[in-house]
Amino acid sequence: MTMVVEHAATAKRRSWLTSPVSILAITALVMLVFLALPLNVPIGPMYWDLFIYFDAANRLFSGQVPATDFFAPVGPLGYYLFTGGVKLFPNAQPLLLVHWSLFAVTAPLMALALWQVNQRSRTTALALLLPFLVFAVLPFNTREFYSFPGSDGFGIYNRQVCQLLYVLTVALIYLRDQRLLLISIVAGMTGLFLTKITGFVSGGLLCAFAFAAGRLTLRTAVTSAVLFLGILGFLEIASGFTLNYFADILALVVMNEGSLLPRFLQAASHTFGIVVPAGLLALALLFHDRAHLLEKLRSRSLSGMASVIDHEAFWIMAVLIAGIFFETQNTGSQALIFIWPAVLPALTRLWQTETARSPAFLTAVALSAATALPPLINTVERAARTYIGAIKNVELPNQNLKTLGRVNMRPEVLRRSEKMLDFYARHRETYADFIRIQELPAYMYYSEFDFQAAHLLAIDGAIDAIRELEAEQGIRFETILNLNFVNPFPWLLDRQAPLHVAIGADPTRAVPPPDAEALEAVRQTDLILHPTCPLTTANADLLKIYAPAMQEHERIALNQCFDAYLRPEMADRIE
C-alpha cells in the first residue's frame, strides 16, 4: 500500500513538472535569474537598434508620452515593458531584457490557452509550447542577415509581433471557451496594436478568418471589438495617445507607400522556405479531403460553409497570407513561426485517422517538417554558434556606457574598431566624398561588427569630452540631441532628450518632416551632436532636416569623432 501511495505521489510530481503552466513558470524564473546576473553578449549586426529602447526609456522616466511627446517608428508597448524591466533589473544585459520583457504578456496568454488544451491532450499542449519557448528565450531572428555569428539587436519589435501572433493563433485554433477566447483576442490584438500596426492588421486578418470559420461567435466578435475600442478610448482620455498614434502611423504610411508592392515580393522570397512546403501541405490536405469538403459544400448551409472554411488547409493559407503581409516591412524577425499552430491540427488528425505508413500521413509529416523545422533549427544553431564562439571573445573597454557596453567580440574586431576610429578622423574628406555620391563605404556597412563596436567606442569618448567641457567651463547641457539613428546620450548622462523629435531616426523611413513644435524643441536644445567617425549619408540628411532650427547654434569640434552645436546661451558661457 505504501509503495502504491509513493508511486502515485511521484507520478503526480512528474505530471506537475511536465505541465505547460509549470514549464512557463520555471522558464520565467530562469529568465529572472539571468537578468540579475552581469552578463555580456556577443555584438552583432545592427546592434545599435537596441539603443532606441534606452532613448525611449529615458523619455518615459521623464514623463514623456509616445506619439504625444515624441515620434517613434513603432508602438509603445515594447518601450514600456523595457522601461519597467530596467526599473526592476537596472544591471540586466539590455538585449536579454528587451527580448524577454514581452514574456510578461505572452506567458499568461499562453498559459490561458494551454491550460484548456492540456485538459484534452498534454502532448498537443507541449507540442505548442516548446517551439514557442525556443523563440521566446533565444534573442535571434530566424533568418541569418550576416555571415558571422553575433547577437541580433535588430528586428526586436518584429520578433515580439511574431510571438504575439503565435499566441493569438494558438487561441483562435485551440480555444473552445468563448470567454477565454474573448480575453485572448482583446489582450492579443491590443498588444499587437501597441507594438506594430502591420502586426495588428495581420492579427485582424486571422481574427476575421476565425469568425468566418465559426470559431468566434458574433457576440464574442462584437464584444472583443467594443472592449478594444474602449481601451483605445481610455488611452486617448488619459494621455491623448490614440489619435496622435494614428497620426504617426499615417505619417509612416505616407513615407513608405512607394515600397509596399516590391516588399510583398521581398517578403515572399524571404519566407520562401516556409511558404512553399506549407502551401504544398495545404494543397495535399485539400486533395485528401476533397470528397468530404464537396459533400459539405453541396449542403449549402451556413454551418456547412463554416466547416469547410475551418479546414486545416485554409487555416494554413490564412496564416501564410497574414505572415507574408507582416513581413513586407521587416528586415529581421521570427518570420512565420506562428504557422506551426496551424499545421499541428492536420498532423494530429491524420495520426488518428490514417495508418503510420499511409501516403497521406507520410506526405503531411514530410511537408510539416519542411515547414516548421528550418526556422526552429536555424535559430538554435545560430544561438549555439554565437554563444559557443564567444568563448574567445573580449569585452568592450568603456567607462561611460552603463549596460550598453555589456558586449564582447573577437580581439581582432576590437583592434580593427580602435584603428578605424583614428582612420575615420584622419580621412574625413574621404567619407565626405561618399556622402557626395550618396553611398555608404560598404553595402552592409551598418551590419559590420567593427562599425558597431567603433560606434560604441566613439560614444564612450564623446561622453568623456562632454564631461570635460562642462567641468572646464562650469556649464551643464540639460538637453542633448544626437544627429544619428540612435541617441543614447541623455540616458548615459542622465539628461533629457528634446521633445517631438523622432527616435530610431532613419531619415529615409521614419523621420517625417519636423513641424513647428519639433523645430522649436531642437532650437532650444543645449547640445546637438553630429557624429563624424565616419560621416554618413543618413547623418548628413538628419543635419539637413533639422538645420532650420540650428542656425543660431555655434559649431565646435567636441573631439575627433563628434562635432557639437551649442545653443547660443550655452556658447556665450564658453571662453
N, C-alpha and C positions, 0 to 999 in steps of 0.2 A: 504493500500500500504506500509506504514512504517513497519507494522508487517511482511509483506512478505519479505521485504529487510533485516530486522533484523534476521528473521528465516534463510534466505539464508546465511547471514554472519556467524551466529552461526554454521550452517551445514558445511560451508567452513572451519571454525576454527577446528571443530571436525575432519573433513576429514584430515586436515593438521597434527593434533596431532596424528592420528592413522596411518599415512603413514609410511611405513618401513624406509624410509630415515630419517624422523623426529625422529623416535624411536631410530635409530642408533646414531643420533647426540646427543639426550638427554642422552643416555647411556654413550656416550663418555664424555660429560660434567660432569656427576655424577662421573665417574671414576677419572677425573682430580681433582675434589673437594676432594675425598677421598685420593688421592695421596699427596695432600698438607697438610693433617692432620697427626698429630703424633700418628698414630695408632699402636697397638700391635696385634699380632695374637697368638693363642694357638700353642705351639710347637707340632710337630707331628713326626711320624716315619720317619727315614732317612732324617730329616730336613736339614742335612748338605749338601745335594745335591745343595741346594740353594747357598752355599758359592762359588761354582765353578764360578758363574756369576761375583762375585766380583773379583776373581782372573783374569778372562778374561777381565773385565772392566779396571782393573789396568794396564794390559798389553796393551790394546788398547789405553788408555790415554797416555802411554809412547811411542806409535808409533809402537808397535809390530803388526805383521800381522798374523792372524790364519793360520795354516798349513805351513806358511813360517818360522815364528819365534817361534812357539810353537805347540805342538801336542794336539789336542782336540778330545774328544770322539764323537763329533757330529759337524754339520756345524756351521758356524759363525753367521747366521742371528740373532738368539736369543741373542747372546752376544752383537752384535752391537745395537740392539734395546734396550737392557737393559742399555748399556753404554749411549746411548742418553737419556734414561729415567732418569738415575742418574744425568746427567748434568742438566736436566730441573727440576727434583724433588729430590734434594740431601737428603732430610729428609723423603722420602717416605718409607713406610714399604716394604722391599725388595720382599717378596713373592707376594704381590699385584702388585708391579711394574713389576716384571718379567712376571707374568701371563698375565697382561693386556697390556703389551707392544706390543704383537702381534696384538692387535686390530688396530694398526696403519696400518697394512697390510690387515687384513681380513675385516674390516669395509668398506673401499672403494670398495673392490671387491664384498662384499655382496650388497652394495648399487647399484652397477652397474647392478647386476643380478636382484635384486628385483625391481628396477625401471621399468624394462621391464615386469616382472611378474605382478607387481601391475597394469599395464595397462590392463591386461587381467582379473585378479582376485585379489582383495585385501585380500580376505580370504586365498587364497593359499600363497600369499606373507607373510602374518603374520604367517601362519602355518609353513613356512620355517624359518622365522626369530626368533620367540620367543624361540623355543628349543635351537637354536644356541646361543642366548644371555645367557641362563642359563649356558651353558658350558663355554662360553667366560668370564662370570663375576665371577663365583664361582671357586676358585682355588683348585679344588678337582679332584681326579681320580674317575672314575665311579665304580671301584672295590675296596672294602674295604680290605686293606692289614694288618691292625692291629685292635685289638678288641676295643681299647679305642679311643674316638674321638679326632682328632687333625688335624692340617694343613698338607696338602700333599706338602711338599717341594721337593719331588722327582718325577721323571717322567715328569718334566715340558716340556721338548722339545718333549716328546711323545704326550702330550696334545696339544701342538702347531701344530704338524703334523696333528693330528686328526681334528683340527679346519680348517686347510688349506684344507684338503681333503673334509671336509664338504662343504666349499665354492666352491671348484673345481667341486664337484658332482652336486651342485645346478646349476652351469653354464652349465655343459655338458648336463644336462637333460632338463633345462628350457629355456636356451637362444636360440633364433632363429636367431638373427642378427649375422652373421659370423664375423663382425668386433668387436663386443663386446665379442664374444666368443674367438677371437684371443687374445685380451687383457687379458681376464681371464686366458686362458691357459698359456700364456707366463709368466704372473705375478705369477700364482699359482704354476706352475712347477718350476720356478726359486726359489720361496720361499721354496718349498719342497726340492729342491736340496741343498739349502744353510741351511737347518735345519737338515735333516737326510736322508741319502741315501736310506734307506728302504722305507721311505715315498715317495721319488721321484719315486722309482720303482713302488710302489702301484699307484701313480698318473699316471704313464705311462701306466699301465695296464688299468686304466679307460679311458684314452685318446684313446688308441688303440681300446678299445671296442666301444667307441663313434664313431670312424671313421668307424669301421665295420658296425655299426648300421645306418650309413648315417647321423649322427648328424654333423659331420665335413666334409666339402668339402676337396678335395685333395689340393686345393690351400691354404685353411686355415691350414691344417696339415703341409704342406711343409713350409709355411711362419712362422708358430709357431716354427718349428724345426730350421729354419735359424736364426730367431731372438734370440732364446735361445742359440744357439751356438755362435752367435755374442756377447751376454752378457758374456759368458764364455771366449771368446777370449779377450774381453776388460779387464776383471778381470786379465787375465794372463799377458797382456801387462802392465797393470797399477801396478801390485804388485807381479806377479809370483804366484798368489794364486792357479789358477786352477789345474795345473799339480801337485803341492805339495798336494793339497786336494785329488786328485785321488790317490796319493801315500799313503796318510794317510788312505784312505778308503781301499786300498788293504791290508795295514798292519792290519787293524781291521778285515777284512775278514779272513786273514790267522790265526789270533789269535782265531777267534770264529767259524771256519768252522766245527769243530767237534761237535758243539752243535746245528747245524741248524735243522737237522731232528727231534731230540727229542723236539725241541722248537716248531715245527709245531703242534705236539700233545699237547704240553702245551698251545699254543695259542688257539687251538680248544677247549680245556677244559675250559680255562678262559672265552671264549666268548660263551660257550655252551648255555647259557640262551638267547642269541640273535640269534645264528646260527640256532638252531632247529626251533623256530617259523618262522623265516624269510625263511628258506628252505621250510617249510611246506606251507607257503604262496605262494612261487614261484611255487611249485607243484600244489597247488589248482588253481592258475591262469592259468597255462598251461592246466589243465584238463577242466576248464571252457571255455577256448578259443580254444580248440583242433580242432574243425571243421574249424574255421576261419583260424587258422595257417596252417592246412593241405592244405587248398584251396590255400593259398599264396605259399606254397612250390611247389604245382603242376605246378604253372606258370613258374617256373624255370628261372625267370628273376632276374637280379641283384637287381632291386628295390624291388621285392617281397622278396628276401632273406634278404635284409637290413631291411625291415619292420618286418620280423619275428624276426631277431636279436634284433630289437629295442623294443621288447615286454617287459613289466614291469618285468615279471618273470626273464628274462635273465639279466636285469639291476640289479635286486636284487642279483642274483648269482654272477655277476661280482663284485659288491661291497663287497660281503662276501669273495670272493677269495682275493681281494686286501686288505681287512681289516685283514683277518687272516694272510696273508703274513707279513703285517706290525707288527702285534703283536708278531711275532716269536722272536723278540729281545727285548721285553719290559717287565719290571716289573710292572710299573704303567703307565696308560694313560687314555684317554677317549675313550676306545675301541669301534669302530664301531658306533660312534654317527652319522656318515655320511650315515648310512643305511636309515635313515628317509627320506631324499630327494628322494630315490629310491622307497620307499614304498608308499609315498603320492600319486603319479600319479594313482596307482591302486585303491586306495580308492576313489579318485576324479572321475575316470571313472565309477566305479561301482555305485557310488552315483547317477550319471547322467543317467545310463542305466538300473539299477535294482531298484526294489521296496525296501523300507526300511526293509522289513521283509523277503526278499528273502534269501535262504540259502547261495548263493554266496556272497552276501553283508555282511551278519552276520558273515560268516566264515572269510572274509577279515578283518572286523573290529576287531574280536577277535584276530586273528594272528598278525595283525598290532599293536594292543595294547600290546600284549605279547612281541613283538619285540622292540618297541620304548619306552614304558613307564618305564620299570625297570631301565635302566641307568639314565633316567631323574629323576625319583622319588628317586633313591638311592643317587644321587648327592645332590639334595635339602635336603633330610633327613640327610645326613652326615654333610652338612653345618649347618643345624639347630642345630644338636646335638653339634657340635663343638663350635658354637658361643654362643648358649644359656648356655651351660655348662661352658663357660669361665667367667660367672658372678662371680664365686667363685675363680677364678684364681688369682695368684700373679705374679708380674713382675719379670723377671730375674735380680738380682742385678749385676751390672757391671759398670766399669768405662771406658773401652777401646774398646768396641765392636761396637761403632757407631750404625748404624741402624741394624746391625746383631743381636744386643742384644734386639731388639724390639719384644720380645716374652714373653708369660706368660704361667703358668702351675698351676696345683693344688699344694697347700702348701706342701702336703706330698711328691710329686715328687721332689720339690726343696730341701726339707730336706734330702731325700734319696741321691740326687745328691751330696750335700755337704758332707754327710757322706762317700759316696763311693770314693770320691777323696782321702781322707785320708786313706781309706782302701786299695785302689789300691797301694798307695805309700808304705804302711807298709807290703804288701803281694806281692811284685814284683815277687818273685820266684814262687809263685803260678801261676801267669799268664804267666811266662816263661815256666812253665810246659805245659800250654795249647798250646803254640807255638810248643813245642817238639812233641805233639801228633797231631799237625796241626788242631786244633779245636778252635772255639770261646767259651766263657763262656756259651753262650746260642745260640740256633739255629737261633733266630731272634734278635740277640744282638743289631745290629745297629738300629733296629726299636724301641727299648726300649726308652721311653721318658726320663728316668733318665740318660741314656747314652748320649743322645743328649744334655741335659742340662749340664751334667758334662763336656762334651767336650767343650762347650762354656765357662763354668767357668774356665776350665784349660787354655784355650786360653787367657782369660782375665788376669789370674795370670801370665802367661808366658810373656805377654807384660809388665806388671809391672817389672818383673825380668830383661827383656832385657833393659828397660829404666834405671833401677837402675845400671846394669852392665856398660852401656855406660856412665852414669854420673860419676860413681866411677873411671873409667879407662880413661875417656876423649877420647872415640872412638865412631865410628858410623858405624853400619853394613848397607851398602848400598844395598846388595843383600841378600835375605833370601829365603831359601827353607825349606818346611815342609815335612818330610817323612811320609806322611799321605794322605788319599784320597783327602783332600782339603788343600789349602794353603792360608788362609785369611790374614796372617801376613803382606805381602807387602802392601795390601790395608789399613789395620788398622794402620800401622806405617808410611804410606806414603813413602814406599821404593820401590825397584824393585824386581821382580822375575827373576831367571836366564832364559836365552833363551833356546829354543829347548827341554825343559822338558815337560812332559805330565801334563795337568790339568785334574781333575777328575781321579786321579791316582789309578785306580783299577788294581793291578798287574796281575790279572787273565784274564782281558778282554780288558784293554785299555791302557796298558803301553808296547809298543814294546821295544825290546832290544835297549838300547841307542847307537847311533852312535858316531863317534869321536867328532862331534860338541857338542852333548849333554853332553858327559863326560867332555869335556873341560870346558863347561859352569858351570857344577857342581864343577869342580876343582877350578874355580875362584870365587865360591860363598863365601861370607864373613861368613855367619851364616847358618848352616844346623841344623834343629831341628828334634828330634826324640821323639814323644810322648810316655810316659811310664805309663800313668794313663788311661787305663791299657796298658800293652804290648799286641799287637795283631799280628796275623799271617800276615795280609796284610802289616802292617808297617815293620815287620821283613823282608818280601820279598822285599819291597822297599829299605831297608837298604842294602840288598844283591845286588840288581840291580845296585845301584849307588856306592857301596863300592869301585870299582876300581878307582873312581875319588876322593875318600875321604881319601886315605891312608895317606896323609900329613896333614889332618885336625886334630886338637887336641880336644879330647873329654873332656868336663867338665859337671858337673851337674848344669844346669841352675837353676832349682828349683826341688821340689819333684816330679813334673809331666813331666818334659822335660829334656832330655839330649841335649847338644849343641855341635856341631862340628865346630870349628873355623878355618878359613883359616890361614895358618902359619903366614902370615904378620899381621893378627889381633891378633893371640895368642901371638906373640912376644911382643906386646904392653901392655899385661895384666900382672900386677905384681902378 
